[in-house]
Amino acid sequence: MIRTLLTGIKIWKHRGILWPLKLTAAIAGNRIQGFPRGLIVEPSQECTGKCSGCRRPENPITLTPEKLEGYILGRPARPATIHFAGKHSDPLSSLLFPDLVRLAARHCSMVSVSTIGLGLQDGWECLPVDRWIVSIPAATEDTWFQLRGNRRFTELRENLMRLLSVDKSMVELVLTLWRQSAEDRELFHRFAREMGISSLKVVFGRYDPMGNHFGRVGNLALKVPGCPYVLDNEVRLKNEPARCPLTGTLFLDASGFVHPCPFTESSDLSPMKIERSKRERSHSACRYCF
């Protein structure tokens, strides 16, 4: 709640005094139409991480601005927020990322980006992004190498410094705990202080039954207190959440197809029915998403 409030104040300062009214109106418009208020967008199926052992698509699809705008204009109400993220990908892998961000900024009240912090090209830190969420798997060069199989921690640090140089954007840093980085909490807070980042969060890595590098059983921090997973014959949640963590959003993948969330492969439901379905937690992804 505090992180959200601080982000709102930051956006209010540079978006203008009427911004809260515009955001409220957009949310109300979607509610009246029975449509989810937020949209998560995958710019590309490619990733910037280049982690050893991670399977990447041979011919990754890239979302075009035309497809994104066509979807937005075809909705009964414009999305209140647009969040660029990836499924097993990263938004910064798309060369069309600047065009997508500028388009999103014209059509919604808040633009945010989730990224692993690698592949930031010159000038991208100045794009009209209200909130950058940089998720890192480790807080030291050594644990980074254990997880990713490369030594790009210095690149991450440099990219964070560039994002922090733009005063209008909110920069948040998230440490995702895996088995290899289970002891990195204290080092993470020290790293954040050195960078001058005050908005922090520590989360556990998600189990990924598709078998991608991050999310495999062997990488989960199962022995760390607070880990939501337990390993019996298979990985399962200790306590499933009462409601979908992404209620109120839809996911537009790089091909332009709409999903209930980034973790659900397909849906035979219309977007207007997905919201109710997500409240009922009827999707297969709900057995491992928290």
Secondary structure, 3 states (H helix, E strand, C coil): CHHHHHHHHHHHHHHCCCHHHHHHHHHHHHHHHCCCCEEEECCECCCCCCCCCCCCCCCCCECCHHHHHHHHHHCCCCCCEEEECCCCCCHHHCCCHHHHHHHHHHHCCEEEEEECCCCCCCCHHHCCCCEEEEEECCCCHHHHHHHHCCCCHHHHHHHHHHHHCCCCCEEEEEEEECHHHCCCHHHHHHHHHHHCCCCEEEEECCCCCCCCCCCCHHHCCCCCCCCCEEECCCEEECCCCCCCCCCCEEEECCCCCEECCCCCCCCCCCHHHHHHHHHCCCCHHHHCCC
